[in-house]
């Protein structure tokens, strides 16, 4: 595989997980606030369906990033992190992306499932 393609996949794997998780987190908070706000009760927002959709979309995006990282890591398996650029850098970012994307995927799944299973609005 060419260096250009490896670089592109490396950046997809490295930069997709965090922003997708953050966007999913903010959208989930917004939908929960909209459901719990008495003024927006007439909108009939299906909380569980929205949360499930957000969780599935974010999980698919992170799985794509994880696959890109895995492909780059496999293609540069013989390269060490200390090797000269670009292959050393590409391998280093692919290895870091593998771990980071697994963590982001677990956070997305656990918060999504927890939000769906738990009651939405808690009044003190």
C-alpha positions as CSV (number, residue, x, y, z in Angstrom):
1,X,0.0,0.0,0.0
2,X,1.3,3.5,-0.8
3,X,2.5,5.9,1.8
4,X,-0.2,8.4,0.8
5,X,-3.0,5.9,1.4
6,X,-1.4,4.7,4.7
7,X,-1.2,8.3,5.8
8,X,-4.8,9.0,4.9
9,X,-6.0,5.9,6.8
10,X,-3.8,6.8,9.7
11,X,-5.4,10.2,10.1
12,X,-8.9,8.7,9.7
13,X,-8.1,6.2,12.5
14,X,-6.6,8.9,14.7
15,X,-9.0,11.8,14.3
16,X,-12.5,10.2,14.0
17,X,-13.0,8.6,17.4
18,X,-12.7,11.6,19.7
19,X,-14.8,14.1,17.8
20,X,-17.5,11.5,17.1
21,X,-17.8,10.5,20.7
22,X,-17.9,14.2,21.8
23,X,-20.6,15.1,19.3
24,X,-22.6,12.0,20.3
25,X,-22.3,12.9,23.9
26,X,-23.5,16.5,23.4
27,X,-26.4,15.4,21.2
28,X,-27.4,12.9,23.8
29,X,-27.3,15.5,26.5
30,X,-29.4,17.8,24.3
31,X,-32.0,15.2,23.6
32,X,-32.2,14.2,27.3
33,X,-32.7,17.9,28.3
34,X,-35.4,18.3,25.6
35,X,-37.3,15.3,26.9
36,X,-37.0,16.3,30.6
37,X,-37.9,20.0,30.0
38,X,-41.7,20.4,30.8
39,X,-42.0,23.1,28.0
40,X,-40.8,20.7,25.3
41,X,-43.0,17.8,26.5
42,X,-45.5,18.4,23.7
43,X,-42.9,17.7,21.0
44,X,-43.0,14.0,21.8
45,X,-39.3,13.3,21.4
46,X,-38.7,9.5,21.6
47,X,-35.8,9.5,24.0
48,X,-34.8,5.9,23.7
49,X,-35.0,5.8,19.9
50,X,-32.9,9.0,19.7
51,X,-30.3,7.7,22.1
52,X,-30.1,4.3,20.3
53,X,-29.7,6.1,16.9
54,X,-26.9,8.3,18.3
55,X,-25.2,5.3,19.9
56,X,-25.3,3.2,16.7
57,X,-24.1,6.0,14.5
58,X,-21.2,6.8,16.8
59,X,-20.3,3.2,17.2
60,X,-20.2,2.6,13.5
61,X,-18.0,5.6,12.9
62,X,-15.6,4.5,15.6
63,X,-15.6,1.0,14.2
64,X,-14.6,2.4,10.8
65,X,-11.8,4.4,12.5
66,X,-10.7,1.2,14.4
67,X,-10.7,-0.7,11.1
68,X,-8.6,2.0,9.4
69,X,-6.1,1.9,12.4
70,X,-5.9,-1.9,12.2
71,X,-5.2,-1.9,8.5
72,X,-2.4,0.7,8.9
73,X,-1.0,-1.2,11.9
74,X,-1.0,-4.5,9.9
75,X,0.6,-2.9,6.9
76,X,3.4,-1.3,9.0
77,X,3.9,-4.2,11.4
78,X,7.6,-4.6,10.7
79,X,8.3,-0.9,11.3
80,X,9.4,0.3,14.7
81,X,8.1,3.5,16.2
82,X,11.6,4.9,16.3
83,X,12.2,4.3,12.6
84,X,12.5,7.4,10.4
85,X,9.4,9.2,9.0
86,X,7.0,8.6,7.5
87,X,6.7,4.9,8.3
88,X,7.7,5.2,12.0
89,X,5.2,8.0,12.5
90,X,2.5,6.1,10.7
91,X,3.0,3.0,12.8
92,X,3.1,5.0,16.0
93,X,-0.2,6.8,15.3
94,X,-1.8,3.5,14.2
95,X,-0.8,1.8,17.5
96,X,-2.1,4.8,19.5
97,X,-5.3,4.9,17.5
98,X,-6.0,1.2,18.1
99,X,-6.0,1.8,21.9
100,X,-7.8,5.1,21.8
101,X,-10.6,3.9,19.5
102,X,-11.3,0.8,21.7
103,X,-11.7,3.2,24.7
104,X,-14.0,5.5,22.7
105,X,-16.1,2.6,21.5
106,X,-16.5,1.3,25.1
107,X,-17.5,4.7,26.4
108,X,-20.0,5.1,23.6
109,X,-21.6,1.7,24.2
110,X,-21.6,1.9,28.0
111,X,-23.1,5.5,28.1
112,X,-25.6,4.7,25.4
113,X,-26.9,1.5,27.0
114,X,-26.9,3.1,30.4
115,X,-28.9,6.1,29.2
116,X,-31.5,3.8,27.4
117,X,-31.9,1.4,30.4
118,X,-32.1,4.0,33.1
119,X,-35.0,6.4,33.6
120,X,-34.6,9.6,31.7
121,X,-35.9,12.3,34.1
122,X,-35.0,12.2,37.8
123,X,-36.6,14.7,40.1
124,X,-35.1,15.3,43.5
